[in-house]
Amino acid sequence: MSAALEPTSDAEPDIHTTAGKLADLQARTAELADSEAAIARQHDKGRQTARERVEQLLDPGSFVELDALVRHRSTNFGMEAKRPFGDGVVTGTGTIDGRPVAVFSQDATVFGGSLGEVYGEKIIKAMDLAAKIGCPMIGINDGGGARIQEGVVALGLYGEIFMRNVRSSGVIPQISLIMGACAGGAVYSPAITDFTVMVDHTSHMFITGPDVIRTVTGEEVDFEDLGGGRAHNTKSGVAHYLAEDEADAFSYVKELLSFLPSNNLSEPPSFPAPEPTAGAIEDGLTETDRELDSIIPDSANMPYDIHEVITRVLDEGEFLEVHALFAPNIVVGFGRVEGQSVGVVANQPTQFAGCLDIDASEKAARFVRTCDAFNIPVLTFVDVPGFLPGTEQEWNGIIRRGAKLIYAYAEATVPKVTVITRKAYGGAYDVMGSKHLGADFNVAWPSAQIAVTGAAGAVNILYRKEMAGLEGDELAAKRAELQQQYEDTLANPYIAADRGYIDGVIPPSHTRGYVGRALRLLATKREVGPARKHGNIPL
């Protein structure tokens, strides 16, 4: 700064001169800086300030602030005596890996981060800009809900934010970071966004806090158990990633954005393929590919980790899992095939034998719809013995909620490639990206077992009379014989191949090459559904 712009004394600048006007601007801008006491309070809680977070998220020097000098207009309860610039939220634009994003960062050191009229106006202005230019919207939440002193006006601004969340849904990526408190009506904006990231031990989300719950229901629960990051990542499924600290949260968001397009009319970022793509599949096999040929155990009842399959098919073994701690019997996340983004959905044999249940169905359905909204192909790995049985599942709506996964796959128009690695039984075969739900390419490994039910259940039904008079070792031997006969006859991929329900049976080692070629071919896929306002997914 030149000497002409530096204040020479403590006297008020003469705003009737150009130098005085610049000095006045400098003085106002200086008030935007957090006080040392406010910074210390945040750091003592293991949290950064609103501005520190923006700086850590965005590319260095890229942040352009909006509405830094706005102030609230409320005169209730003596509010006119304290009118800080910015009104408790930092908003603006910047870049991540050189790509434009819009951001808001709530400041818990100003009125507890509570949302008032001007605060809300700043956020919706940033949201409107993001929608207009087609860039991701990232919200850093650390606030105390609606500002009580401003009454219904604060509630009205929440409604305006929710409306914009809905209108931008499926248009631009929306990501929420919870980095402190997020309570009451404030929780519904993150709930509508595409991804929610929480920080272990320092972030909380709930509609009603522990005190209210204690008063109304008598339940004793603390903040962490009620709405902490671990609770929402493992129990409710509200959050998609549990970060170790704020730096980890920002790192996850940056990696997540690397797989997503800036908006629904653009394509995800692409990179050069790490392996040659020309020539025959056999000619391009690597040792990692060949390891897939021995990854399925000989026993159909022995589990294996589906991550070992996923990472061998994706470029350089890189897989960004989403919702890793919720419904672990299904795995979803992002990776690349030949440098292009793909969304992966896969049953996990190590959890409930890979069965689908309510949580897994909803988790996968939401992920498939997210991929479809943002032009990301869906790659599905199937090893599913069926839907999880039990009264709890039935009474809690497995029929209605499991149907969401059917709806998501059938509705999706992006390229869909499905690989059946082992079991694909009953209705779960249909649900998991089958040809019947519109998948473009379906293949199976020789280890695939595609049938109405498993051998044990089938034999009990088909041969009930033959086994009725048998007991002990004789019964066990006969059952084993009949089960083997059933598996040899029906529990294989060749009946489905004969019908054209799968497009081929391939060696596991050929999977990466096959998937890459399929996705290359499908790059120009065009599919238009019937004219309608919208479907009626079974919510």
C-alpha positions in Angstrom: 0.0 0.0 0.0 1.3 3.5 -0.9 1.9 6.1 1.8 -1.1 8.1 0.5 -3.4 5.2 1.5 -2.1 4.8 5.0 -3.7 6.7 7.9 -1.3 9.2 9.3 -3.1 9.7 12.6 -6.0 8.6 14.7 -8.1 11.5 13.4 -11.2 10.7 11.4 -10.3 10.8 7.7 -11.6 13.7 5.6 -14.1 11.9 3.5 -14.4 15.0 1.2 -11.0 14.1 -0.3 -10.1 11.1 -2.5 -7.4 10.0 0.0 -9.9 10.4 2.8 -12.4 8.2 1.1 -9.8 5.5 0.5 -8.8 5.7 4.2 -12.4 5.4 5.2 -12.8 2.3 3.1 -9.7 0.9 4.7 -11.0 1.5 8.2 -14.3 -0.2 7.3 -12.5 -3.2 5.8 -10.3 -3.5 8.8 -13.4 -4.2 10.9 -14.0 -7.4 8.9 -11.0 -9.1 10.6 -11.9 -11.4 13.5 -10.7 -10.2 16.9 -8.0 -12.2 18.6 -10.5 -13.2 21.3 -13.0 -14.6 18.8 -10.2 -16.5 17.0 -9.0 -18.0 20.3 -12.5 -19.1 21.2 -12.9 -21.0 17.9 -9.4 -22.5 18.1 -10.0 -23.6 21.7 -13.0 -25.7 20.4 -10.9 -27.3 17.8 -12.5 -25.2 15.1 -11.2 -22.6 12.6 -12.8 -19.3 11.9 -15.1 -18.7 9.0 -12.4 -16.9 7.0 -9.8 -19.5 7.8 -12.1 -22.2 6.5 -12.7 -20.4 3.2 -9.0 -19.9 2.7 -8.3 -23.6 3.4 -11.0 -24.7 1.0 -10.3 -22.5 -2.0 -7.2 -22.1 -4.2 -4.8 -19.6 -2.7 -5.8 -16.0 -3.6 -8.9 -17.0 -5.5 -11.5 -15.8 -3.0 -13.7 -12.8 -4.1 -16.0 -11.8 -1.2 -19.5 -10.6 -1.7 -21.5 -8.3 0.6 -18.6 -7.8 3.1 -20.0 -4.5 4.2 -23.7 -5.3 4.7 -25.2 -5.0 8.2 -28.4 -6.2 9.8 -31.4 -3.8 10.0 -33.0 -5.1 13.2 -33.8 -2.8 16.1 -35.4 -5.4 18.4 -34.0 -6.1 21.8 -31.2 -3.5 21.5 -29.9 -5.0 18.3 -29.2 -1.6 16.8 -26.3 -1.1 19.2 -24.4 -3.9 17.5 -24.3 -4.0 13.7 -21.1 -5.8 12.6 -20.1 -5.8 9.0 -20.9 -9.0 7.2 -23.6 -10.0 9.8 -22.1 -13.3 10.7 -21.6 -15.1 7.4 -18.8 -14.9 4.8 -19.9 -15.3 1.2 -18.3 -15.2 -2.2 -16.7 -17.1 -5.1 -13.4 -18.7 -5.7 -11.8 -21.7 -7.4 -10.9 -25.3 -6.4 -8.4 -26.8 -8.7 -9.0 -23.9 -11.0 -12.7 -24.5 -11.3 -15.2 -21.8 -10.1 -17.3 -22.5 -7.0 -19.5 -20.4 -4.8 -19.2 -20.6 -1.0 -20.7 -19.4 2.2 -19.1 -19.8 5.6 -21.0 -19.2 8.8 -19.3 -17.3 11.6 -20.2 -18.7 15.0 -18.4 -15.7 16.7 -21.1 -13.2 15.5 -24.5 -13.7 17.2 -23.6 -17.3 17.6 -23.8 -17.8 13.9 -27.5 -17.3 14.0 -29.3 -16.5 10.7 -31.2 -13.2 10.4 -32.6 -11.4 7.4 -29.4 -9.9 6.0 -27.4 -13.1 6.8 -30.0 -15.1 4.8 -30.0 -12.6 1.9 -26.2 -13.0 1.6 -26.5 -16.8 1.3 -29.3 -16.7 -1.3 -27.4 -14.2 -3.3 -24.5 -16.6 -3.5 -26.8 -19.5 -4.3 -28.5 -17.5 -7.1 -25.1 -16.7 -8.5 -24.0 -20.3 -8.4 -27.2 -21.4 -10.2 -26.8 -18.6 -12.8 -23.3 -19.4 -13.8 -23.5 -23.2 -13.2 -20.9 -23.8 -10.5 -20.9 -25.9 -7.4 -22.3 -24.4 -4.2 -20.5 -25.2 -1.0 -21.9 -24.3 2.4 -19.8 -24.3 5.6 -22.3 -24.6 8.5 -21.4 -23.4 12.0 -24.4 -21.6 13.4 -27.1 -21.4 16.0 -30.2 -21.6 13.8 -32.7 -18.8 13.3 -31.9 -15.5 15.0 -34.6 -15.1 17.7 -34.4 -11.3 17.8 -35.5 -11.1 14.1 -38.5 -13.5 14.5 -40.4 -14.8 11.5 -38.2 -12.9 9.0 -35.4 -15.3 9.9 -37.7 -18.3 9.2 -38.7 -16.7 5.9 -35.1 -16.6 4.8 -34.6 -20.2 5.7 -37.6 -21.0 3.4 -35.9 -19.0 0.6 -32.7 -21.0 1.1 -34.6 -24.3 1.0 -36.4 -23.3 -2.2 -33.1 -22.6 -3.9 -31.6 -25.9 -2.6 -34.5 -27.7 -4.3 -34.3 -25.7 -7.5 -30.6 -26.3 -7.8 -30.9 -30.0 -7.0 -29.7 -32.0 -9.9 -28.5 -28.8 -11.6 -25.4 -27.9 -9.7 -23.5 -30.0 -7.1 -24.4 -28.8 -3.6 -22.1 -29.8 -0.8 -22.6 -29.1 2.9 -19.8 -29.1 5.5 -21.0 -29.2 9.1 -18.2 -27.7 11.2 -19.9 -26.8 14.4 -23.6 -26.6 15.4 -26.4 -27.0 12.9 -29.7 -27.2 14.7 -33.4 -26.7 14.2 -34.5 -25.5 10.8 -30.9 -25.1 9.7 -30.5 -28.8 9.3 -32.9 -29.0 6.3 -30.7 -27.2 3.9 -27.8 -29.7 4.3 -30.4 -32.5 4.1 -31.4 -31.4 0.6 -27.9 -31.0 -0.7 -26.0 -33.8 -2.5 -23.3 -34.5 0.0 -22.9 -33.7 3.7 -19.5 -33.9 5.4 -19.2 -33.8 9.2 -16.1 -33.5 11.5 -15.7 -36.1 14.3 -16.3 -34.7 17.8 -16.7 -31.0 16.7 -19.8 -31.0 14.6 -23.5 -31.6 15.5 -26.8 -31.8 13.7 -30.2 -32.2 15.3 -33.7 -30.8 15.0 -34.3 -30.7 18.8 -31.5 -30.7 21.2 -30.8 -32.8 24.3 -32.6 -30.4 26.7 -35.8 -30.4 24.7 -35.7 -34.2 24.3 -35.2 -34.6 28.0 -38.2 -32.3 28.8 -40.5 -33.9 26.3 -39.6 -37.6 26.4 -37.5 -38.0 29.4 -34.6 -39.4 27.4 -31.1 -38.6 28.5 -28.7 -38.1 25.6 -25.7 -35.9 25.0 -24.9 -33.8 21.9 -22.4 -36.3 20.5 -24.7 -39.4 20.8 -27.7 -37.4 19.5 -26.3 -35.6 16.6 -22.5 -36.0 16.4 -20.7 -36.8 13.2 -20.3 -40.5 14.1 -24.1 -40.8 14.8 -25.1 -39.3 11.5 -22.5 -41.4 9.5 -23.3 -44.7 11.1 -27.0 -44.6 12.3 -29.0 -42.0 10.4 -27.2 -41.9 7.1 -27.6 -38.1 7.1 -23.9 -37.5 6.6 -21.8 -39.0 3.8 -18.3 -38.7 5.3 -16.8 -38.5 8.8 -13.7 -36.3 8.7 -11.0 -36.7 11.3 -10.6 -32.9 11.4 -11.4 -29.8 9.3 -8.4 -30.3 7.0 -9.5 -33.8 6.3 -13.1 -32.5 5.5 -11.8 -30.0 3.0 -9.5 -32.6 1.4 -12.5 -34.9 0.9 -14.6 -32.2 -0.7 -11.8 -31.2 -3.1 -11.4 -34.9 -4.2 -15.2 -35.3 -4.4 -15.4 -32.3 -6.8 -12.7 -33.8 -9.0 -15.3 -36.5 -10.0 -18.2 -34.1 -10.5 -19.1 -31.7 -13.4 -19.7 -28.1 -12.6 -23.3 -28.5 -13.6 -25.8 -30.9 -15.2 -25.1 -29.5 -18.7 -21.3 -30.2 -18.6 -19.2 -33.3 -18.3 -17.1 -34.4 -15.3 -13.4 -33.7 -15.5 -11.5 -36.2 -17.5 -7.9 -37.4 -17.4 -5.6 -39.4 -19.7 -6.1 -43.2 -19.4 -3.3 -44.7 -17.2 -3.1 -47.8 -19.4 -3.1 -48.2 -23.2 -6.7 -48.6 -24.6 -5.9 -49.8 -28.1 -5.6 -53.5 -29.1 -7.3 -56.6 -27.7 -8.3 -57.0 -24.1 -6.0 -60.0 -23.7 -3.0 -58.0 -24.9 -3.5 -55.3 -22.2 -3.8 -57.6 -19.1 -1.8 -56.6 -16.1 -0.8 -58.6 -13.1 -3.5 -56.7 -11.1 -6.1 -57.8 -13.7 -5.0 -61.5 -13.4 -5.5 -61.4 -9.6 -9.2 -61.1 -10.2 -9.2 -64.7 -11.6 -8.6 -66.1 -8.2 -10.5 -63.6 -6.0 -13.8 -65.5 -5.7 -13.6 -68.3 -3.1 -14.5 -71.8 -4.1 -17.2 -72.0 -1.5 -20.2 -69.8 -2.3 -20.7 -69.2 1.5 -17.2 -67.7 2.0 -17.0 -63.9 1.9 -14.5 -61.7 0.1 -14.1 -58.0 0.2 -15.7 -56.3 -2.8 -13.2 -53.4 -2.4 -10.6 -55.8 -3.8 -12.6 -56.1 -7.0 -13.4 -52.4 -7.3 -9.9 -51.2 -6.9 -8.6 -53.6 -9.5 -11.0 -52.3 -12.1 -10.7 -48.6 -11.4 -7.8 -46.5 -12.7 -4.7 -46.8 -10.4 -6.9 -48.4 -7.7 -8.3 -45.1 -6.6 -11.8 -45.2 -5.1 -13.5 -42.4 -3.2 -16.1 -44.1 -1.1 -19.3 -42.3 -0.1 -21.4 -43.2 2.9 -18.7 -45.7 4.0 -19.9 -46.1 7.6 -23.6 -46.3 6.8 -25.2 -49.6 5.5 -21.9 -51.2 4.8 -23.6 -54.2 3.1 -23.5 -52.0 0.0 -20.6 -49.9 -1.2 -20.9 -46.8 -3.3 -18.4 -44.2 -4.4 -16.5 -42.6 -7.3 -13.5 -43.7 -9.4 -12.3 -43.5 -13.0 -12.1 -45.9 -15.9 -9.8 -44.9 -18.7 -9.7 -41.4 -17.1 -13.4 -40.9 -17.0 -15.5 -40.5 -13.9 -17.8 -43.5 -12.9 -20.0 -44.1 -10.0 -19.7 -47.5 -8.4 -22.4 -49.5 -6.7 -21.5 -52.9 -5.2 -22.8 -55.5 -2.8 -20.4 -56.2 0.0 -20.2 -60.0 0.8 -18.4 -59.3 4.2 -21.6 -57.6 5.6 -24.8 -59.5 5.9 -23.5 -61.7 3.0 -24.2 -58.7 0.7 -28.0 -58.8 1.4 -30.0 -55.7 0.5 -31.9 -54.1 3.4 -33.8 -50.8 3.9 -30.7 -48.7 4.5 -28.6 -50.2 1.7 -31.5 -49.8 -0.8 -31.9 -46.1 0.1 -28.2 -45.5 0.1 -27.7 -47.0 -3.3 -30.8 -45.4 -4.8 -29.8 -41.9 -3.7 -26.3 -42.5 -5.2 -27.5 -43.8 -8.5 -29.8 -40.8 -8.9 -26.9 -38.4 -8.0 -24.8 -40.0 -10.7 -27.7 -39.8 -13.2 -28.3 -36.1 -12.4 -24.6 -35.2 -13.1 -23.9 -37.4 -16.2 -21.7 -39.9 -14.4 -22.0 -43.5 -15.7 -22.9 -46.2 -13.1 -20.8 -49.3 -12.8 -22.5 -52.1 -10.7 -20.8 -55.1 -9.1 -23.4 -57.8 -8.1 -23.1 -60.4 -5.4 -26.4 -60.4 -3.6 -28.3 -63.4 -2.1 -31.5 -61.4 -1.7 -33.2 -59.0 0.6 -32.6 -59.3 4.3 -35.5 -61.2 5.9 -37.1 -60.3 9.2 -40.1 -58.6 10.8 -38.2 -55.4 11.4 -37.4 -55.1 7.7 -41.0 -55.8 6.7 -42.7 -53.6 9.2 -40.3 -50.7 8.5 -41.2 -50.8 4.8 -38.6 -52.9 2.9 -41.1 -53.2 0.1 -41.6 -49.5 -0.4 -38.1 -48.5 0.4 -36.4 -51.3 -1.5 -38.5 -50.2 -4.5 -36.5 -46.9 -4.5 -33.5 -48.8 -5.9 -35.6 -50.3 -8.7 -36.9 -46.8 -9.5 -33.4 -45.3 -9.4 -31.9 -47.8 -11.8 -34.9 -47.8 -14.2 -35.0 -44.0 -14.2 -31.3 -43.4 -14.9 -30.4 -42.6 -18.5 -26.6 -42.4 -18.0 -24.5 -45.4 -19.3 -25.0 -48.4 -17.0 -22.7 -51.3 -16.9 -23.2 -54.3 -14.6 -20.8 -57.1 -13.6 -22.2 -60.2 -11.8 -19.3 -61.6 -9.8 -21.2 -64.3 -7.8 -24.7 -64.5 -6.4 -27.7 -62.8 -8.1 -30.7 -64.4 -6.5 -34.4 -63.6 -6.7 -35.8 -60.1 -6.9 -32.4 -58.7 -5.8 -31.0 -59.9 -9.2 -33.5 -57.6 -10.9 -32.9 -54.7 -8.6 -29.1 -54.5 -9.0 -28.8 -52.9 -12.4 -30.2 -55.8 -14.4 -30.8 -55.7 -18.2 -34.5 -55.6 -17.4 -34.1 -52.2 -15.6 -32.3 -50.7 -18.6 -28.7 -51.5 -18.1 -26.7 -51.2 -21.3 -24.1 -53.9 -20.9 -24.4 -56.8 -18.5 -21.7 -59.4 -18.1 -21.1 -62.2 -15.6 -18.0 -64.0 -14.3 -18.0 -67.9 -14.6 -18.5 -67.9 -10.8 -21.9 -66.2 -11.2 -25.0 -67.9 -9.8 -28.1 -66.4 -11.3 -31.3 -68.0 -10.0 -34.6 -67.5 -8.3 -33.2 -68.7 -4.9 -30.1 -70.3 -3.4 -29.6 -74.1 -3.6 -30.7 -74.8 0.0 -34.0 -73.0 -0.3 -34.7 -74.4 -3.7 -34.1 -78.0 -2.7 -36.4 -77.6 0.3 -39.2 -76.6 -2.0 -38.5 -78.7 -5.1 -37.7 -82.0 -3.3 -39.9 -81.8 -0.2 -41.6 -85.1 -0.8 -38.4 -86.9 -1.7 -36.8 -85.9 1.6 -39.9 -86.4 3.8 -39.0 -89.8 5.0 -35.3 -89.3 5.5 -33.4 -88.6 8.7 -29.9 -88.0 10.0 -26.9 -88.7 7.8 -29.1 -90.1 5.0 -31.1 -86.8 4.9 -27.9 -84.7 5.0 -26.4 -86.7 2.1 -29.5 -86.5 0.0 -29.8 -82.8 0.6 -26.2 -82.2 -0.4 -26.6 -84.3 -3.5 -29.7 -82.4 -4.6 -28.2 -79.0 -3.8 -25.2 -79.9 -6.0 -27.5 -81.0 -8.8 -29.5 -77.7 -8.5 -26.3 -75.6 -8.6 -24.9 -77.5 -11.6 -28.2 -77.1 -13.4 -29.5 -73.6 -12.6 -27.1 -71.7 -10.4 -24.7 -70.5 -13.1 -24.5 -67.7 -15.6 -25.3 -69.7 -18.7 -29.1 -69.8 -18.4 -29.1 -66.0 -18.3 -26.6 -65.9 -21.2 -28.8 -68.2 -23.2 -31.7 -65.8 -22.8 -29.6 -62.7 -23.6 -30.2 -61.3 -20.1 -26.4 -60.9 -19.8 -24.3 -60.0 -22.8 -21.5 -62.3 -22.1 -19.6 -64.4 -19.6 -16.1 -63.1 -19.3 -12.9 -64.1 -17.3 -12.7 -61.8 -14.3 -9.3 -60.6 -15.5 -11.0 -59.1 -18.6 -13.3 -56.9 -16.5 -11.3 -53.7 -16.6 -10.9 -53.9 -20.4 -14.5 -54.9 -21.0 -15.8 -52.1 -18.8 -13.6 -49.5 -20.5 -14.7 -50.5 -23.9 -18.3 -50.5 -22.9 -18.1 -47.0 -21.4 -16.3 -45.7 -24.5 -19.0 -47.0 -26.7 -21.7 -45.6 -24.5 -20.2 -42.1 -24.4 -22.7 -41.0 -27.1 -25.7 -42.7 -25.5 -28.9 -40.8 -25.9 -32.1 -41.9 -24.1 -35.2 -39.8 -23.6 -38.1 -40.8 -21.3 -41.8 -40.2 -21.7 -43.0 -36.6 -21.4 -44.2 -36.0 -17.8 -43.9 -33.5 -15.0 -42.0 -35.9 -12.8 -42.3 -39.5 -11.6 -43.6 -40.5 -8.2 -40.8 -42.4 -6.5 -42.0 -44.4 -3.5 -40.7 -42.1 -0.8 
